Amino acid sequence: MRVTLVYPGIVGAGFASAGKGMDAGWISHGLCILGACAKRAGHEVDLIDLRALRGWDHYREELARRRPQVVGVTMMSVDYNPGVQAATVAKEVDPRIVTVVGGPHPTLALEEMLPLASIDHIVTHEGENAFVDLLRRLETGEPCGRVIEGDRPDLDSLPFADRDLFLDEWHQAGYTLDSPEVPLADLPVPFVTVIAGRGCLYNCSFCQPAEKILFGGRVRRRSVQNVIAELKYLRERYRFRSLLIHDDCLTEDRNWVMEFCEAYRRQGFSQPFFCQSRADIIVKNEDMVALMRGVGLSGFFIGFESGSQSMLKFMRKGTTVEQNLEAARVCRRHGIRVWANYMLGLPSETKDDIMATIRMLKEIDPDWYSPAFYTPHPGSDMYTYCVRNDLSLIKDHDSYRRNPTEVKIKGHDYDFLLWALRESMRRKPVNEVRRRAAAIWRRYASPRKVARRLRRVLVPRSA
């Protein structure tokens, strides 16, 4: 069958934004794996990334040109509006098109999807096997249910993500960067992202039980051999020079990480990489952190979340403020950069709690700040808490963005939150001076650059 997958993620960057920053320059691994599975089953698959289009009229033109039999749309909660419109427009272009939606929001908020007449089938949970089976049934004329529950596939059995589905679209839209994805921070290009597993062991109330509903009660991780095989393919295909391993918490399985580090080194990889971790894991496994640093770890994403112990307890984070501070010290000792994730504007959070977060961040002095105003996401216990206590201010799905642009719950002084946001990212003067001096040293006086300049002076140029 002719299948067109649709990525509707335009709420942040909008149309005509492909490749313009990380928000518009990373692939959807879910769609890339889904597309690879459908191709393996013999179907003709392409992809429309709304970020690569000029607008909805352009989307109509593309559907009319491609003439798909099936349109599959992935949908997070923030993507609800453009996702639904993508399905609706497909039906307007050709009522014979079979529309299928899947992803986190249809799984966690199925009741919101059921009344939508423009959607023929809803795939919940993990859709690789279910979607391919649906295509088979559509092709053979077998009956298909409207709601189809996906299973838990063996991750090593799945094909690697087909990144060219996105790249082909981006190139047509004028993307010229010599990289499969827009690089994270200052990492060298070509840059890629990979996902080694699904699920999370932890029980944070701002996330769970949504994660367990989506992926099951345990973490399922690809074998080290399978991940290394994908990296070898990416090295040959794209010559990547840096990567992000985008698991929710890669370091939760110490044995897997240790095995991966040895295999990464043994297979000749030295490309710098980032991954996500937790403060308590870093503090309790400094030897593992040192090994990771030795094979290429450049930085950690760390969910510090709050500098208030009472708020960490309220959100069931399972960490302490002291562990947050010590994790930063461990990273500094080993030359690992810190990308600090944290939230302001939580339910029941006081101004004193917010000031504690500001003090913590000034002590941590992260390399990058990644603040959010707390956003109650469907499927989480904290979302339920906000609904039951009439705290949510979200009136439109577009507001499910985590960016600190609007207060999402009642009971907070917006002006104070904006001040706190700015203050949380203001470094102590001593840290600002130290960082500027280090930047100058790297630019002008590093031993490598000094040696290069000396060679230029001492070694005469050939005639």
Residue pairs with C-beta under 8 A, 6 or more apart in sequence:
1 43
1 44
1 69
1 70
1 135
1 138
1 139
2 43
2 44
2 66
2 67
2 68
2 69
2 70
3 35
3 38
3 43
3 44
3 45
3 46
3 68
3 69
3 70
3 71
3 72
3 135
4 45
4 46
4 47
4 48
4 63
4 66
4 68
4 70
4 71
4 72
5 31
5 34
5 35
5 45
5 46
5 47
5 48
5 71
5 72
5 73
5 74
5 165
6 47
6 48
6 50
6 71
6 72
6 73
6 74
6 83
6 86
7 28
7 31
7 47
7 48
7 49
7 50
7 51
7 74
7 166
8 50
8 73
8 74
8 75
8 79
8 82
8 83
8 85
8 86
9 24
9 28
9 49
9 50
9 51
9 76
9 78
9 79
9 82
10 17
10 50
10 51
10 82
11 78
11 79
11 81
11 82
11 398
11 401
12 23
12 24
12 78
12 401
12 403
13 20
13 21
13 23
13 24
13 51
14 51
15 50
15 51
15 53
15 54
15 55
15 58
16 51
16 52
16 53
16 54
16 55
16 173
17 23
17 24
17 51
18 24
18 25
18 49
18 51
18 52
18 169
18 170
18 173
18 174
18 175
19 25
19 170
19 173
19 174
19 175
19 176
19 177
19 182
20 182
21 182
22 182
22 184
24 51
24 182
25 177
25 181
25 182
26 181
26 182
26 193
27 161
27 163
27 165
27 166
27 180
27 181
27 193
28 74
28 166
29 161
29 193
29 195
29 246
30 74
30 103
30 127
31 47
31 72
31 74
31 165
32 161
32 162
32 163
32 165
32 166
33 128
33 158
33 159
33 160
33 161
33 162
34 72
34 74
34 127
34 128
34 131
35 45
35 47
35 162
35 165
36 158
36 159
36 160
36 161
36 162
37 128
37 129
37 131
37 132
37 158
37 159
38 45
38 131
38 132
38 135
39 45
39 159
39 162
40 159
41 132
41 135
41 136
43 135
45 165
46 66
46 68
46 165
46 168
47 165
47 166
47 168
47 169
48 59
48 62
48 63
48 169
49 166
49 169
49 170
50 59
50 82
50 86
52 169
52 170
52 172
52 173
52 175
53 59
53 62
53 173
56 85
56 89
59 86
59 89
60 89
60 92
60 93
63 71
63 89
63 90
63 93
63 94
63 97
64 93
64 94
67 94
68 90
68 97
69 96
69 97
69 98
69 138
70 97
70 98
70 99
70 100
70 135
70 138
71 86
71 87
71 90
71 97
71 98
71 99
71 100
72 100
72 101
72 102
72 131
73 83
73 86
73 87
73 99
73 100
73 101
73 102
74 83
74 101
74 102
74 103
75 83
75 101
75 102
75 103
75 104
75 105
75 106
76 103
76 104
76 105
76 400
77 104
77 105
77 108
77 109
77 377
77 378
77 397
77 400
78 397
78 398
78 400
78 401
79 103
79 105
79 397
80 105
80 112
80 397
80 400
81 396
81 397
81 398
83 101
83 105
84 116
84 118
84 119
87 99
87 101
87 116
87 118
87 119
88 118
90 97
90 99
90 118
91 97
91 99
91 118
98 120
98 121
98 138
99 118
99 119
99 120
99 121
100 119
100 120
100 121
100 122
100 123
100 131
100 134
101 113
101 119
101 121
101 122
101 123
102 122
102 123
102 124
102 127
102 131
102 150
103 127
104 210
104 214
104 379
105 112
105 113
105 378
106 113
106 122
106 123
106 124
107 124
107 125
107 213
107 214
107 379
108 210
108 213
108 214
108 378
108 379
109 378
109 379
110 122
110 124
110 147
113 119
113 122
114 122
114 147
120 146
121 134
121 144
121 145
121 146
121 147
121 148
122 146
122 147
122 148
123 130
123 131
123 134
123 148
123 149
123 150
124 147
124 148
124 149
124 150
125 149
125 150
125 151
125 152
125 213
125 214
125 215
126 150
126 151
126 152
126 153
126 198
126 214
126 215
127 150
128 150
128 153
128 158
129 150
129 151
129 153
130 148
130 149
130 150
130 151
131 150
133 148
134 144
134 148
136 142
137 143
137 144
138 144
152 215
152 216
152 220
155 197
155 198
155 220
155 221
155 222
155 226
156 222
156 223
156 226
160 230
160 233
161 194
161 195
163 180
163 181
163 192
163 238
167 175
167 180
177 189
178 189
178 190
179 189
179 190
179 191
179 192
179 238
179 240
180 190
180 191
180 192
180 234
180 238
180 240
181 191
181 192
181 193
182 191
183 189
183 191
183 242
184 191
184 242
184 244
184 274
185 274
185 299
185 337
185 339
185 367
185 368
187 241
187 242
187 272
187 274
187 298
188 241
188 242
188 272
189 241
189 242
190 238
190 239
190 240
190 241
190 242
191 240
191 241
191 242
191 243
191 244
192 234
192 238
192 240
192 242
192 243
192 244
193 243
193 244
193 245
193 246
194 227
194 230
194 231
194 234
194 243
194 244
194 245
194 246
195 245
195 246
195 247
196 221
196 222
196 227
196 245
196 247
196 250
196 260
197 219
197 220
197 221
197 222
197 247
197 250
198 214
198 215
198 219
198 220
198 221
199 211
199 212
199 214
199 215
199 216
199 217
199 218
199 219
199 220
199 248
200 207
200 208
200 211
200 219
200 248
200 249
200 252
201 218
201 219
201 249
201 252
202 208
202 249
202 252
202 278
202 317
202 318
203 316
203 318
204 303
204 315
204 316
204 317
204 318
205 314
205 315
205 316
205 380
205 381
205 382
205 385
206 315
206 343
206 374
206 377
206 380
206 382
207 377
207 380
208 316
208 380
208 381
209 379
209 380
209 381
210 377
210 378
210 379
210 380
211 248
213 379
214 379
219 252
219 253
221 247
221 253
221 256
224 256
224 259
224 260
224 263
225 263
227 260
228 260
228 263
228 264
228 267
231 243
231 264
231 267
231 269
232 267
234 240
234 243
235 269
240 271
241 271
242 271
242 272
242 273
242 298
243 271
243 273
243 274
244 273
244 274
244 275
245 273
245 274
245 275
246 275
246 276
247 275
247 276
248 276
249 276
249 277
249 278
249 281
250 257
250 275
250 276
250 277
251 257
251 275
251 276
251 277
251 278
251 281
251 282
251 285
251 288
251 292
252 278
252 281
254 285
254 288
257 288
257 292
258 288
258 291
261 291
261 292
261 294
261 295
264 295
264 296
265 294
265 295
269 295
269 296
270 295
270 296
271 296
272 296
272 297
272 298
273 296
273 297
273 298
274 297
274 298
274 299
274 300
274 301
274 339
275 297
275 300
275 301
276 300
276 301
276 302
276 303
277 300
277 301
277 302
278 302
278 303
278 318
278 319
278 327
279 302
279 303
279 304
279 319
279 323
279 324
279 326
279 327
280 318
280 319
280 320
280 323
280 327
282 289
282 300
282 302
282 327
282 330
282 331
283 323
283 326
283 327
283 330
286 330
286 334
289 297
289 330
289 331
289 334
289 336
290 334
293 334
293 335
293 336
297 336
298 336
298 337
299 336
299 337
299 338
299 339
299 367
300 331
300 336
300 337
300 338
300 339
301 339
301 341
301 370
302 324
302 327
302 328
302 338
302 339
302 340
302 341
303 317
303 341
303 342
304 324
304 340
304 341
304 342
304 360
304 361
304 364
305 311
305 312
305 315
305 317
305 319
305 341
305 342
305 343
306 312
306 315
306 317
306 321
306 342
306 343
306 346
306 349
306 353
306 356
306 357
306 360
307 321
307 324
307 353
307 356
307 357
307 358
307 359
307 360
307 361
308 321
308 349
308 352
308 353
308 354
308 356
308 357
309 320
309 321
310 353
311 346
311 348
311 349
311 353
311 357
312 319
312 320
312 321
314 346
314 347
314 348
315 346
315 382
316 381
321 356
321 360
324 360
324 364
325 360
325 363
325 364
328 338
328 363
328 364
328 365
328 366
330 336
331 337
331 338
337 367
337 368
338 364
338 366
338 367
338 368
339 366
339 367
339 368
339 370
340 361
340 364
340 366
340 368
340 369
340 370
341 370
341 372
342 357
342 361
342 369
342 370
342 371
342 372
342 424
343 371
343 372
343 373
343 374
344 354
344 357
344 371
344 372
344 373
344 374
344 404
344 417
344 420
344 421
344 424
345 373
345 374
345 407
345 408
345 409
345 412
345 417
346 353
346 374
346 409
347 374
347 382
347 385
347 386
347 389
347 391
347 409
347 411
348 411
349 374
349 412
351 413
351 416
354 416
354 417
354 420
355 420
357 420
357 424
358 420
358 423
358 424
361 369
361 424
361 425
362 426
362 427
362 428
362 431
365 427
365 428
365 431
365 435
369 424
369 425
371 404
371 421
371 424
371 425
372 402
372 403
372 404
373 402
373 403
373 404
373 405
373 406
373 407
373 408
373 417
373 421
374 382
374 408
374 409
375 394
375 399
375 400
375 401
375 402
375 408
376 382
376 383
376 386
376 387
376 391
376 392
376 394
376 408
376 409
377 383
377 400
383 392
385 391
386 392
386 409
390 410
391 409
391 410
391 411
392 408
392 409
392 410
393 399
393 406
393 407
393 408
393 409
393 410
394 400
394 408
399 406
399 408
404 417
404 421
407 414
407 417
427 435
443 449
